[in-house]
């Protein structure tokens, strides 16, 4: 019985140590998510207005720019997958990976070859474990991305997009990331960055009120030159916003997962404590029974000798 009590106490100490770790990670994620939310709120208006500016230039001119003109015979598509560098974030990375796999299957069903680019060690590990090819990957900044990181990713993707498919280029650029809705809700989403969906941006997402306020532009030196300057910044801003959204979602998912782990640890400690108390009570009862039995034996022996 004493050995069983020692086992319970050892398990209680182990779970208590784990609880301290999960509590600390929960507090760290809770503090970082505030900064991540502010970064998302600061970057979203810029990305939205830059998208509108690109749309206005493309729709108010006759320029046939490769970054806004869809190829009807597209054969290759690039998919940028944004995951986490670290685990312990619930289903954050697995949901994004699942969404990327669904997008890949949909593109392959259309007869397109998919070229995968990945941000985050979790996505890289998933693809490497399954021997899936990855064109390029970036790690080390998933929880705190900067604009320089987004620019590095965007430059690689733009180079692949403007290159000929015979030279390893792609006809489309898609991104799979996680949209931060609230502290409790984060959704894995996919979107096509290039070629730009001019009709959807102009008429769908922002309503007819905003769709009517595009001004008239004079282009100097030309509409193509303006698009050459604007579209790389458009891709950078969209990727940067997706990285920030994913970072906020990662912190929120990790905070929720660590809170759940902490609560489970508390429940397990209570359960083990009850079992330890029962084992100690049984041990005490057994010792009392042995003492009483020994006393009765001594009393009987004394009475027999008399």
C-alpha positions in Angstrom: 0.0 0.0 0.0 2.9 2.4 0.7 4.4 1.8 -2.7 1.1 2.8 -4.3 1.0 6.0 -2.3 4.5 6.9 -3.5 3.4 6.3 -7.1 0.5 8.7 -6.7 2.7 11.4 -5.1 5.3 11.0 -7.9 2.6 11.4 -10.5 1.2 14.5 -8.7 4.6 16.1 -8.8 5.0 15.4 -12.5 1.6 16.8 -13.4 2.2 19.8 -11.2 5.4 20.5 -13.1 3.6 20.2 -16.4 0.9 22.5 -15.2 3.4 25.2 -14.4 4.8 25.0 -18.0 1.4 25.1 -19.6 0.3 28.0 -17.4 3.4 29.9 -18.4 2.9 29.3 -22.1 -0.7 30.4 -21.8 0.3 33.7 -20.2 3.0 34.3 -22.8 0.6 33.7 -25.7 -2.0 35.9 -24.0 0.5 38.7 -23.8 1.7 38.3 -27.4 -1.7 38.1 -29.0 -2.5 41.7 -28.1 0.5 42.9 -30.1 -0.4 40.6 -32.9 -3.9 41.9 -33.1 -2.7 45.5 -33.2 -0.3 44.6 -36.1 -3.2 43.0 -38.0 -5.4 46.0 -37.4 -2.6 48.3 -38.6 -1.8 46.4 -41.8 -5.3 45.4 -43.0 -6.4 49.0 -44.2 -3.1 49.4 -46.1 -3.5 46.0 -47.8 -7.2 46.7 -48.6 -6.6 50.2 -50.1 -3.5 49.0 -52.1 -5.7 46.3 -53.5 -8.3 48.9 -54.5 -5.6 51.0 -56.1 -4.3 48.2 -58.2 -7.9 47.3 -59.2 -8.6 50.9 -60.1 -5.5 51.1 -62.4 -6.3 47.7 -64.0 -10.0 48.4 -64.6 -9.6 52.0 -65.7 -7.0 51.2 -68.4 -6.6 49.0 -71.4 -3.3 47.6 -70.2 -2.8 43.9 -70.6 -0.5 43.3 -67.7 0.7 39.8 -67.0 -0.1 40.1 -63.3 -3.7 41.0 -64.0 -4.4 39.0 -67.1 -5.5 35.4 -66.6 -4.0 32.7 -68.7 -6.8 30.5 -70.1 -4.4 27.7 -70.6 -2.7 27.7 -67.2 -0.7 24.6 -66.5 1.2 25.4 -63.3 0.1 27.0 -60.0 2.1 28.0 -56.9 0.6 27.5 -53.4 2.1 29.3 -50.4 1.2 27.5 -47.2 1.6 29.4 -43.9 2.0 27.2 -40.8 3.7 27.5 -37.4 7.3 27.0 -36.4 6.4 25.5 -33.0 3.7 23.1 -31.9 1.4 23.1 -28.9 -1.1 25.2 -30.8 -4.0 22.8 -31.1 -5.2 22.2 -34.7 -3.8 25.5 -36.0 -1.1 24.0 -38.3 -3.0 20.9 -39.2 -6.1 22.8 -40.3 -3.9 25.0 -42.6 -2.2 21.9 -44.0 -5.5 20.2 -44.6 -6.8 23.3 -46.4 -3.6 23.3 -48.6 -4.1 19.7 -49.5 -7.7 20.3 -50.5 -6.6 23.2 -52.7 -3.8 21.1 -54.2 -6.3 18.4 -55.1 -8.7 20.9 -56.6 -5.9 22.5 -58.8 -4.6 19.1 -59.9 -8.2 18.1 -60.8 -8.1 21.1 -63.2 -5.0 19.7 -64.8 -2.5 22.0 -63.2 0.8 21.1 -61.7 1.1 22.5 -58.2 4.4 24.0 -56.9 4.4 24.3 -53.1 6.1 27.0 -51.0 5.9 26.8 -47.2 6.3 29.2 -44.3 6.8 27.4 -40.9 8.6 24.3 -39.7 5.3 22.3 -39.1 4.4 22.5 -42.8 7.9 21.7 -43.9 8.0 18.7 -41.6 4.7 17.4 -42.8 5.7 17.6 -46.5 9.2 16.2 -45.9 7.8 13.2 -43.9 5.5 12.3 -46.8 8.2 12.9 -49.4 6.3 15.7 -51.1 8.3 18.2 -53.0 8.7 21.8 -51.7 10.1 24.4 -54.0 11.3 26.7 -51.2 10.6 27.2 -47.5 11.1 29.9 -44.8 11.2 29.3 -41.1 11.9 31.1 -37.9 9.4 34.0 -38.0 5.9 32.5 -37.9 5.0 33.9 -34.5 6.4 37.4 -35.2 6.7 38.2 -38.9 8.1 41.4 -40.2 7.6 43.2 -43.5 11.1 42.2 -44.5 10.1 38.6 -44.2 7.0 39.1 -46.3 9.1 40.9 -48.9 11.5 38.0 -49.1 8.7 35.5 -49.6 6.9 37.8 -52.1 10.1 38.4 -54.3 10.6 34.6 -54.7 6.9 34.1 -55.7 6.9 37.0 -58.1 10.0 35.8 -59.8 8.3 32.4 -60.3 5.1 34.1 -61.6 6.8 36.3 -64.2 9.1 33.5 -65.4 7.9 31.2 -68.3 6.4 27.9 -67.3 9.1 26.2 -69.5 11.7 27.7 -67.2 10.0 26.7 -64.0 7.5 29.6 -63.8 3.9 29.4 -62.7 0.7 30.8 -64.1 -1.2 31.3 -60.8 -0.3 32.2 -57.2 -2.5 31.0 -54.3 -2.0 31.4 -50.6 -3.3 29.3 -47.7 -3.2 31.0 -44.3 -5.3 31.3 -41.1 -7.8 34.1 -40.7 -8.1 35.6 -37.2 -11.7 36.1 -36.5 -11.7 36.2 -32.7 -9.9 34.7 -29.7 -12.1 31.6 -30.1 -12.4 31.4 -33.9 -9.6 31.1 -36.4 -10.4 29.8 -39.9 -8.0 28.3 -42.4 -8.6 30.0 -45.8 -7.2 30.0 -49.3 -7.2 32.8 -51.8 -5.7 33.5 -55.3 -3.3 36.4 -55.3 -2.3 36.4 -58.9 -3.7 37.0 -61.4 -5.9 39.5 -59.6 -9.6 38.8 -59.5 -10.6 42.3 -60.8 -14.4 41.6 -61.0 -14.5 40.1 -57.4 -12.6 43.0 -55.9 -14.6 45.6 -57.7 -18.0 44.2 -57.2 -18.1 41.5 -54.5 -16.2 42.0 -51.3 -16.8 45.7 -50.6 -20.3 46.3 -51.9 -21.7 48.5 -54.6 -21.2 51.7 -52.7 -17.4 51.4 -52.8 -17.4 49.9 -56.2 -18.6 53.2 -57.7 -16.0 55.5 -56.3 -13.0 54.6 -58.5 -11.6 57.9 -59.8 -10.4 58.6 -63.2 -6.6 58.4 -63.6 -4.0 59.8 -65.9 -1.1 57.4 -66.1 2.5 58.7 -66.3 4.5 57.3 -67.9 2.0 54.5 -68.7 -0.6 52.1 -67.0 1.9 49.3 -67.5 4.6 51.2 -65.6 2.2 52.0 -62.7 1.2 48.3 -62.5 4.8 47.3 -62.5 5.3 49.5 -59.5 2.1 48.7 -57.6 1.6 45.0 -58.1 4.8 43.8 -56.3 3.8 46.0 -53.3 0.3 44.5 -53.6 1.7 41.0 -53.3 4.0 42.0 -50.4 1.2 43.7 -48.5 -1.2 40.7 -49.0 1.4 38.2 -47.9 2.4 40.4 -44.9 -1.2 40.7 -43.8 -1.7 36.9 -44.2 1.5 36.3 -42.0 0.2 38.7 -39.3 -3.3 37.1 -39.4 -1.7 33.6 -39.1 0.6 34.8 -36.2 -2.4 36.2 -34.3 -4.3 32.9 -34.9 -1.3 30.9 -33.8 -1.1 32.7 -30.5 -4.8 32.5 -29.9 -4.8 28.7 -30.7 -1.8 28.1 -28.4 -3.4 30.1 -25.6 -6.6 28.1 -25.9 -4.7 24.8 -26.1 -2.5 25.6 -23.1 -5.5 26.7 -21.1 -7.2 23.4 -21.8 -4.0 21.6 -20.9 -3.8 23.5 -17.6 -7.4 22.8 -16.7 -6.9 19.1 -17.5 -3.8 19.1 -15.3 -5.8 20.6 -12.4 -8.5 17.9 -12.8 -5.9 15.2 -12.9 -4.2 16.5 -9.8 -7.5 16.5 -8.0 -8.2 13.0 -9.1 -4.7 11.8 -8.1 -5.0 13.6 -4.8 -8.2 11.7 -4.0 -6.6 8.4 -4.9 -3.5 9.3 -2.8 -5.7 10.2 0.2 -7.6 6.9 -0.2 -4.4 5.0 -0.4 -3.0 6.8 2.7 -6.3 6.2 4.6 -6.2 2.5 3.7 -2.6 2.3 4.8 -3.4 4.0 8.2 -6.4 1.6 8.6 -4.2 -1.4 7.9 -1.6 -0.2 10.4 -4.2 0.4 13.1 -5.6 -3.1 12.4 -2.2 -4.6 12.8 -1.6 -2.7 16.0 -4.9 -3.8 17.5 -4.4 -7.3 16.3 -0.9 -7.4 17.9 -2.3 -6.0 21.2 -5.0 -8.6 21.3 -2.5 -11.3 20.7 -0.3 -10.0 23.5 -3.4 -9.8 25.8 -4.4 -13.4 24.9 -0.9 -14.6 25.5 -0.7 -12.9 28.9 -4.1 -14.3 29.9 -3.0 -17.9 28.9 0.2 -17.7 31.0 -1.8 -16.7 34.0 
